[in-house]
């Protein structure tokens, strides 16, 4: 029984105390995608196939998703959203846009 959802946009309210070299900061607006976590060290991750990581976790499937009021995510796997981009537009790019981008990248 997990909370569903991906393609979420929100503001960071806290960062874990033992987080090192965070690319994001408290107060920053970020997006959460389907791939919530991958190790970034295995062969799949190093070759751009993070979705195939044996340790991969997915929003709304293996970790609580973005329909929750608060979401726990990993700092290396959230996407900073520019202030000039509306949250609703950004959310749709986090799924459909990435799907198209990845297809073009591998074509």
Secondary structure, DSSP 4 states (H G I P E B T S, - for coil): ------SEEEE-----TT--S-SS-TT-EEEE-SEEE--S-SHHHHTT-GGG-TT-EEBTTTB--TTSSS----GGGEEE--TTS-HHHHHHIIIIIHHHHHHHHH-
